[in-house]
Amino acid sequence: MAIDHDRLFKELIRTFFEEFLLLFFPDMHEHIDFHHLSFLSEELFTDVTAGEKYRVDLLVETKLKGADGLIIVHVETQGYVQPSFAERMFLYFSRLYETYRTRIVPIAVFHYDSLREEPSVFSMEFPFGEVLQFRFFSVALRKKQWREYIRQDNPVAAALLSQMGYTEREKVELKKEFLRMLVRLELDEARQRLLLGFFETYVKLTEEEEQQLQSEVKAMETKEREKVLELIISYEQKGKKEGLEEGVKRGLEQGMKQGMEQGMKQGMKRLIQTMAQKGMTASEIARLVDLSEEEVRSLLSE
């Protein structure tokens, strides 16, 4: 099943919006009044020229501290290369402004699998002068060094370690530090599971690596070790329970389907036998029940 990256990022940033701004845009965070915060419905725009439809990822209506009037923060996540992305950000900005007629803060979050240079400006100019210089805020996750974020008690930092710059050899240590952060955050179960689910979508350990992780966790200080192990065991048990429930559900569905098929087959068999007892030929029966003569003869011979 394909991963819905947009949904994952939207859920993470929506749940921890204030922490997201604090982590990557502390100056912006300082000016925003988080007592006035509401998430707007998604806006769907059609690119008439290209014939494509785009839905903005996240729109947040809020206020600046000590200021009247509302502002809108638009967050767009981008995980694939699109040469016209900066232009698309400008189109979103202009259409959002046309709709809401208020100040808009545009933010792009790039989560490519590899390092890339992405422009954060869309401009329009001529030999005789510049017409437009549109800028948006951006964060390129792959350029971030994950070790610089493990001391921050920030849930967004914990989840997005999975998107930052790390090597294959660092995966075990990366997950260990993620779990330590999760323990320190002391979140409720729902938010904890959101972070765990997000992280494990992007960082998958082999069985050997999982065993190495458990060995390293057991070498931690007693208090921290117990909490991390408890977290691992709890999450594994929930995963197994959900897997079992899903298996039972599928088994029941398959059993019902097979039962219905078997019942229909038995009913058809009885009908055909009754018709044959009344002197009808296999050819006549086949025509009436919409089966081949071979299928009719097979059912009669059972």
C-alpha contacts under 8 A as a table, 3 or more apart, distances in Angstrom:
res1	aa1	res2	aa2	distance
4	D	7	R	5.51
4	D	8	L	6.46
5	H	8	L	5.14
5	H	9	F	6.20
5	H	79	G	7.77
6	D	9	F	5.37
6	D	10	K	5.95
6	D	57	D	7.09
6	D	77	T	6.80
7	R	10	K	5.07
7	R	11	E	6.04
8	L	11	E	5.31
8	L	12	L	6.25
8	L	198	F	6.77
9	F	12	L	5.08
9	F	13	I	6.08
9	F	77	T	7.20
10	K	13	I	5.34
10	K	14	R	5.80
10	K	57	D	6.42
10	K	58	L	6.58
11	E	14	R	5.18
11	E	15	T	6.00
12	L	15	T	5.34
12	L	16	F	6.16
12	L	17	F	7.94
12	L	156	V	7.31
12	L	194	L	7.39
12	L	195	L	7.67
12	L	198	F	7.99
13	I	16	F	5.09
13	I	17	F	4.92
13	I	20	F	6.35
13	I	156	V	7.55
14	R	17	F	5.14
14	R	58	L	7.57
16	F	19	E	5.29
16	F	20	F	6.06
16	F	155	P	7.30
16	F	156	V	6.71
17	F	20	F	5.03
17	F	21	L	6.48
18	E	21	L	5.38
18	E	22	L	6.21
18	E	29	H	7.28
18	E	34	F	7.31
19	E	22	L	4.96
19	E	23	L	6.04
19	E	154	N	6.41
19	E	155	P	7.18
19	E	156	V	6.44
20	F	23	L	5.26
20	F	24	F	6.42
20	F	25	F	7.84
20	F	156	V	5.86
21	L	24	F	5.48
21	L	25	F	4.90
21	L	26	P	6.24
21	L	28	M	6.96
21	L	29	H	5.47
22	L	25	F	5.62
22	L	26	P	4.60
22	L	28	M	7.87
22	L	29	H	5.37
23	L	26	P	6.36
23	L	154	N	7.39
23	L	156	V	7.58
23	L	157	A	7.09
24	F	139	V	7.29
25	F	28	M	5.38
25	F	29	H	6.20
26	P	29	H	4.86
26	P	30	E	6.18
27	D	30	E	5.24
27	D	31	H	6.90
28	M	31	H	5.48
28	M	32	I	6.54
29	H	32	I	5.44
31	H	64	L	5.62
31	H	65	K	5.66
32	I	62	T	7.35
32	I	63	K	6.03
32	I	64	L	4.53
32	I	65	K	5.66
33	D	36	H	5.99
33	D	37	L	7.85
33	D	62	T	6.87
33	D	63	K	5.44
33	D	64	L	5.29
33	D	65	K	4.96
34	F	37	L	5.69
34	F	62	T	7.02
34	F	63	K	7.61
36	H	61	E	7.78
36	H	62	T	5.19
36	H	63	K	6.14
37	L	60	V	6.83
37	L	61	E	5.78
37	L	62	T	4.73
37	L	63	K	7.66
38	S	60	V	5.77
38	S	61	E	5.22
38	S	62	T	6.64
39	F	58	L	7.64
39	F	59	L	5.93
39	F	60	V	4.59
39	F	61	E	6.16
40	L	58	L	7.77
40	L	59	L	5.42
40	L	60	V	5.92
40	L	61	E	6.77
41	S	59	L	7.31
42	E	55	R	6.55
42	E	56	V	6.13
42	E	57	D	7.04
42	E	58	L	6.92
42	E	59	L	7.06
43	E	55	R	5.67
43	E	56	V	5.73
44	L	53	K	6.90
44	L	54	Y	5.74
44	L	55	R	4.39
44	L	56	V	6.66
45	F	53	K	5.74
45	F	54	Y	5.26
45	F	55	R	6.21
45	F	92	Y	7.92
46	T	51	G	6.90
46	T	52	E	5.83
46	T	53	K	4.36
46	T	54	Y	6.21
47	D	50	A	5.52
47	D	51	G	5.44
47	D	52	E	5.21
47	D	53	K	6.04
47	D	54	Y	7.58
48	V	51	G	4.99
48	V	52	E	7.10
56	V	59	L	7.50
56	V	74	H	7.86
56	V	75	V	7.84
56	V	76	E	6.55
56	V	92	Y	7.63
57	D	74	H	7.76
57	D	75	V	6.26
57	D	76	E	5.25
57	D	77	T	6.88
58	L	74	H	5.78
58	L	75	V	5.15
58	L	76	E	6.62
59	L	72	I	6.62
59	L	73	V	5.79
59	L	74	H	4.75
59	L	75	V	6.58
60	V	72	I	5.46
60	V	73	V	5.04
60	V	74	H	6.51
61	E	70	L	6.70
61	E	71	I	5.88
61	E	72	I	4.56
61	E	73	V	6.47
62	T	70	L	5.66
62	T	71	I	5.47
62	T	72	I	6.19
62	T	73	V	7.61
63	K	67	A	7.10
63	K	68	D	7.41
63	K	69	G	6.64
63	K	70	L	4.85
63	K	71	I	5.59
64	L	67	A	5.46
64	L	68	D	7.64
64	L	70	L	7.55
64	L	71	I	7.47
70	L	102	T	6.86
70	L	103	R	7.54
71	I	102	T	5.96
71	I	103	R	5.04
71	I	104	I	5.77
71	I	105	V	7.56
72	I	102	T	7.30
72	I	103	R	6.41
72	I	104	I	4.75
72	I	105	V	6.15
73	V	104	I	5.79
73	V	105	V	4.63
73	V	106	P	6.13
73	V	107	I	7.52
74	H	104	I	7.02
74	H	105	V	5.97
74	H	106	P	4.88
74	H	107	I	6.02
75	V	106	P	6.24
75	V	107	I	4.78
75	V	108	A	5.87
75	V	109	V	7.39
76	E	106	P	7.90
76	E	107	I	6.19
76	E	108	A	4.82
76	E	109	V	6.16
77	T	108	A	5.74
77	T	109	V	4.60
77	T	110	F	5.98
77	T	111	H	7.35
78	Q	81	V	7.85
78	Q	108	A	7.17
78	Q	109	V	6.08
78	Q	110	F	4.89
78	Q	111	H	6.13
78	Q	112	Y	7.47
79	G	110	F	5.95
79	G	111	H	4.84
79	G	112	Y	4.85
79	G	113	D	7.75
80	Y	111	H	7.95
80	Y	112	Y	6.19
81	V	112	Y	7.83
82	Q	85	F	5.32
83	P	86	A	7.80
84	S	87	E	5.24
84	S	88	R	6.22
85	F	88	R	4.91
85	F	89	M	6.28
86	A	89	M	5.11
86	A	90	F	6.45
86	A	119	P	6.73
86	A	120	S	6.37
86	A	121	V	6.24
86	A	122	F	5.44
87	E	90	F	5.06
87	E	91	L	6.27
87	E	122	F	5.78
88	R	91	L	4.97
88	R	92	Y	6.15
89	M	92	Y	5.10
89	M	93	F	6.12
89	M	106	P	7.58
89	M	136	F	7.77
90	F	93	F	4.94
90	F	94	S	6.12
90	F	122	F	6.87
90	F	134	F	6.78
91	L	94	S	5.17
91	L	95	R	6.09
92	Y	95	R	5.26
92	Y	96	L	5.90
93	F	96	L	5.19
93	F	97	Y	6.03
93	F	104	I	7.17
93	F	106	P	7.11
94	S	97	Y	5.11
94	S	98	E	6.10
95	R	98	E	4.91
95	R	99	T	6.19
96	L	99	T	5.04
96	L	100	Y	6.01
96	L	101	R	7.69
96	L	104	I	7.90
97	Y	100	Y	5.24
97	Y	101	R	4.82
97	Y	102	T	6.14
97	Y	103	R	7.27
97	Y	104	I	7.08
98	E	101	R	5.65
105	V	136	F	7.55
105	V	137	F	7.92
106	P	136	F	5.21
106	P	137	F	6.14
107	I	136	F	5.79
107	I	137	F	4.61
107	I	138	S	5.42
108	A	136	F	7.19
108	A	137	F	6.23
108	A	138	S	4.57
108	A	139	V	6.48
109	V	138	S	5.76
109	V	139	V	5.07
109	V	140	A	6.17
109	V	141	L	7.31
110	F	138	S	7.48
110	F	139	V	6.17
110	F	140	A	4.73
110	F	141	L	6.12
110	F	142	R	7.97
111	H	140	A	6.39
111	H	141	L	5.49
111	H	142	R	6.46
111	H	163	Q	6.47
112	Y	115	L	7.03
112	Y	116	R	7.67
112	Y	141	L	7.73
112	Y	142	R	6.72
113	D	142	R	7.11
113	D	163	Q	7.92
114	S	142	R	6.65
115	L	142	R	5.98
115	L	143	K	6.53
119	P	122	F	7.83
120	S	135	R	5.79
120	S	136	F	5.53
120	S	137	F	6.80
120	S	138	S	6.61
121	V	133	Q	6.82
121	V	134	F	5.52
121	V	135	R	4.47
121	V	136	F	6.52
122	F	132	L	7.69
122	F	133	Q	6.09
122	F	134	F	5.08
122	F	135	R	6.49
123	S	131	V	7.63
123	S	132	L	5.09
123	S	133	Q	4.48
123	S	134	F	5.99
124	M	130	E	6.28
124	M	131	V	5.48
124	M	132	L	4.88
124	M	133	Q	6.72
125	E	128	F	7.97
125	E	129	G	5.89
125	E	130	E	4.04
125	E	131	V	5.28
125	E	132	L	6.70
126	F	129	G	5.15
126	F	130	E	5.95
126	F	131	V	7.59
130	E	133	Q	7.75
140	A	143	K	5.70
140	A	144	K	7.14
141	L	144	K	5.32
141	L	160	L	7.74
141	L	163	Q	5.94
141	L	164	M	5.08
141	L	165	G	7.49
142	R	145	Q	7.77
142	R	163	Q	6.08
142	R	164	M	4.37
142	R	165	G	4.81
143	K	164	M	6.55
143	K	165	G	5.95
144	K	164	M	5.27
144	K	165	G	5.78
145	Q	148	E	5.77
145	Q	149	Y	7.56
145	Q	164	M	6.11
145	Q	165	G	5.27
145	Q	166	Y	7.21
146	W	149	Y	5.53
146	W	150	I	6.84
146	W	161	L	5.54
146	W	164	M	5.62
146	W	165	G	6.20
146	W	166	Y	6.81
146	W	174	L	7.95
147	R	150	I	5.59
148	E	151	R	7.32
149	Y	152	Q	5.55
149	Y	157	A	6.24
149	Y	158	A	7.83
149	Y	161	L	7.71
150	I	153	D	7.82
150	I	157	A	7.50
150	I	158	A	7.21
150	I	177	E	6.53
150	I	178	F	7.37
150	I	181	M	6.85
151	R	181	M	7.73
152	Q	157	A	7.15
152	Q	181	M	7.92
153	D	157	A	7.80
153	D	181	M	6.56
153	D	184	R	7.05
153	D	185	L	6.12
154	N	157	A	5.29
154	N	158	A	6.45
154	N	185	L	7.41
155	P	158	A	5.02
155	P	159	A	6.35
155	P	182	L	7.49
155	P	185	L	7.16
155	P	195	L	7.31
156	V	159	A	5.26
156	V	160	L	5.98
157	A	160	L	5.20
157	A	161	L	6.14
158	A	161	L	5.56
158	A	178	F	5.62
158	A	181	M	6.33
158	A	182	L	7.06
158	A	195	L	7.44
159	A	162	S	6.26
159	A	178	F	7.59
159	A	195	L	5.36
159	A	196	L	7.39
159	A	198	F	6.27
159	A	199	F	5.28
160	L	163	Q	5.11
160	L	164	M	6.55
160	L	199	F	7.19
161	L	164	M	5.24
161	L	174	L	7.44
161	L	178	F	7.31
161	L	199	F	7.66
162	S	174	L	7.99
162	S	199	F	5.56
162	S	200	E	7.98
162	S	202	Y	5.95
162	S	203	V	5.98
163	Q	202	Y	7.38
166	Y	170	E	6.26
166	Y	171	K	7.35
166	Y	174	L	7.97
167	T	170	E	5.28
167	T	171	K	6.84
168	E	171	K	5.47
169	R	172	V	7.39
170	E	173	E	5.39
170	E	174	L	5.89
171	K	174	L	4.90
171	K	175	K	6.22
171	K	203	V	7.34
171	K	205	L	7.33
172	V	175	K	5.33
172	V	176	K	6.22
172	V	205	L	7.36
172	V	209	E	6.29
172	V	210	E	7.52
172	V	212	Q	7.27
172	V	213	L	5.75
173	E	176	K	4.97
173	E	177	E	6.16
173	E	213	L	7.51
174	L	177	E	5.32
174	L	178	F	6.18
175	K	178	F	4.86
175	K	179	L	6.17
175	K	203	V	7.87
175	K	213	L	7.90
176	K	179	L	5.20
176	K	180	R	6.30
176	K	213	L	6.67
176	K	216	E	7.97
176	K	217	V	7.17
177	E	180	R	4.97
177	E	181	M	6.18
178	F	181	M	5.12
178	F	182	L	6.22
179	L	182	L	4.94
179	L	183	V	6.22
179	L	228	V	6.34
179	L	231	L	7.89
180	R	183	V	5.18
180	R	184	R	6.34
180	R	224	E	7.70
180	R	228	V	6.56
181	M	184	R	5.14
181	M	185	L	6.21
182	L	185	L	5.19
182	L	186	E	6.76
182	L	187	L	7.63
182	L	192	Q	7.22
183	V	186	E	5.63
183	V	227	K	6.63
183	V	228	V	6.52
183	V	231	L	7.75
187	L	191	R	6.15
187	L	192	Q	5.68
188	D	191	R	5.67
188	D	192	Q	6.08
189	E	192	Q	4.98
189	E	193	R	6.03
190	A	193	R	5.25
190	A	194	L	6.31
191	R	194	L	4.95
191	R	195	L	6.39
192	Q	195	L	5.31
192	Q	196	L	6.20
193	R	196	L	4.94
193	R	197	G	5.82
194	L	197	G	5.21
194	L	198	F	6.11
195	L	198	F	5.13
195	L	199	F	6.09
196	L	199	F	5.24
196	L	200	E	6.05
197	G	200	E	5.34
197	G	201	T	6.11
198	F	201	T	5.30
198	F	202	Y	7.05
199	F	202	Y	5.69
199	F	203	V	6.08
200	E	203	V	4.95
200	E	204	K	5.90
201	T	204	K	7.04
205	L	208	E	7.83
205	L	209	E	5.51
205	L	210	E	5.98
206	T	209	E	5.03
206	T	210	E	6.17
207	E	210	E	5.05
207	E	211	Q	6.34
208	E	211	Q	5.17
208	E	212	Q	6.32
209	E	212	Q	4.92
209	E	213	L	6.10
210	E	213	L	4.95
210	E	214	Q	6.29
211	Q	214	Q	5.15
211	Q	215	S	6.29
212	Q	215	S	5.08
212	Q	216	E	6.27
213	L	216	E	5.15
213	L	217	V	6.13
214	Q	217	V	5.03
214	Q	218	K	6.15
214	Q	229	L	7.83
215	S	218	K	5.19
215	S	219	A	6.53
216	E	219	A	5.16
216	E	220	M	6.90
217	V	220	M	5.38
217	V	225	R	5.86
217	V	228	V	7.18
217	V	229	L	7.12
218	K	225	R	5.96
218	K	229	L	7.84
219	A	225	R	7.43
220	M	224	E	6.59
220	M	225	R	5.14
221	E	224	E	5.66
221	E	225	R	5.72
222	T	225	R	5.09
222	T	226	E	6.17
223	K	226	E	5.45
223	K	227	K	6.62
224	E	227	K	5.29
224	E	228	V	6.22
225	R	228	V	5.29
225	R	229	L	6.02
226	E	229	L	5.23
226	E	230	E	5.98
227	K	230	E	5.04
227	K	231	L	6.19
228	V	231	L	5.03
228	V	232	I	6.26
229	L	232	I	5.05
229	L	233	I	6.07
230	E	233	I	5.21
230	E	234	S	5.91
231	L	234	S	5.16
231	L	235	Y	6.10
232	I	235	Y	5.30
232	I	236	E	6.12
233	I	236	E	5.09
233	I	237	Q	6.07
234	S	237	Q	5.22
234	S	238	K	6.25
235	Y	238	K	5.14
235	Y	239	G	6.13
236	E	239	G	5.01
236	E	240	K	6.17
237	Q	240	K	5.09
237	Q	241	K	6.07
238	K	241	K	5.02
238	K	242	E	6.04
239	G	242	E	5.16
239	G	243	G	5.99
240	K	243	G	4.92
240	K	244	L	6.01
241	K	244	L	5.04
241	K	245	E	6.11
242	E	245	E	5.05
242	E	246	E	6.05
243	G	246	E	5.10
243	G	247	G	6.06
244	L	247	G	4.93
244	L	248	V	6.10
245	E	248	V	5.09
245	E	249	K	6.07
246	E	249	K	5.01
246	E	250	R	6.10
247	G	250	R	5.15
247	G	251	G	5.96
248	V	251	G	4.91
248	V	252	L	6.08
249	K	252	L	5.18
249	K	253	E	6.18
250	R	253	E	5.00
250	R	254	Q	5.97
251	G	254	Q	5.07
251	G	255	G	5.91
252	L	255	G	4.92
252	L	256	M	6.00
253	E	256	M	5.15
253	E	257	K	6.12
254	Q	257	K	5.04
254	Q	258	Q	6.07
255	G	258	Q	5.09
255	G	259	G	5.89
256	M	259	G	4.92
256	M	260	M	6.03
257	K	260	M	5.19
257	K	261	E	6.17
258	Q	261	E	5.04
258	Q	262	Q	5.99
259	G	262	Q	5.03
259	G	263	G	5.98
260	M	263	G	4.99
260	M	264	M	6.04
261	E	264	M	5.15
261	E	265	K	6.11
262	Q	265	K	5.04
262	Q	266	Q	6.17
263	G	266	Q	5.12
263	G	267	G	6.10
264	M	267	G	5.03
264	M	268	M	6.09
265	K	268	M	5.12
265	K	269	K	6.08
266	Q	269	K	4.97
266	Q	270	R	6.26
267	G	270	R	5.26
267	G	271	L	6.26
268	M	271	L	5.05
268	M	272	I	6.13
269	K	272	I	5.21
269	K	273	Q	6.16
269	K	299	L	5.72
269	K	300	L	7.02
270	R	273	Q	5.10
270	R	274	T	6.16
271	L	274	T	5.17
271	L	275	M	6.28
272	I	275	M	5.09
272	I	276	A	6.12
272	I	285	I	6.89
272	I	296	V	7.21
272	I	299	L	7.69
272	I	300	L	7.11
273	Q	276	A	5.05
273	Q	277	Q	6.14
273	Q	300	L	6.22
274	T	277	Q	5.11
274	T	278	K	6.46
275	M	278	K	5.17
275	M	279	G	6.83
275	M	280	M	5.81
275	M	285	I	7.01
276	A	279	G	5.20
276	A	280	M	4.95
276	A	281	T	6.51
276	A	282	A	7.49
276	A	285	I	7.71
277	Q	280	M	7.32
280	M	284	E	6.20
280	M	285	I	6.50
281	T	284	E	5.26
281	T	285	I	6.25
282	A	285	I	5.11
282	A	286	A	5.97
282	A	293	E	5.76
282	A	296	V	6.27
282	A	297	R	6.63
283	S	286	A	5.17
283	S	287	R	6.35
283	S	293	E	5.69
284	E	287	R	5.25
284	E	288	L	6.47
285	I	288	L	5.18
285	I	289	V	6.17
285	I	293	E	7.92
285	I	296	V	7.35
286	A	289	V	5.42
286	A	290	D	5.62
286	A	291	L	4.85
286	A	292	S	5.50
286	A	293	E	5.39
286	A	296	V	6.22
287	R	290	D	5.40
287	R	291	L	6.84
287	R	292	S	7.82
291	L	295	E	6.24
291	L	296	V	6.65
292	S	295	E	5.21
292	S	296	V	6.37
293	E	296	V	5.04
293	E	297	R	6.15
294	E	297	R	5.18
294	E	298	S	6.12
295	E	298	S	5.02
295	E	299	L	6.28
296	V	299	L	5.27
296	V	300	L	6.26
297	R	300	L	5.04
297	R	301	S	6.14
298	S	301	S	5.23
298	S	302	E	6.52
299	L	302	E	5.41
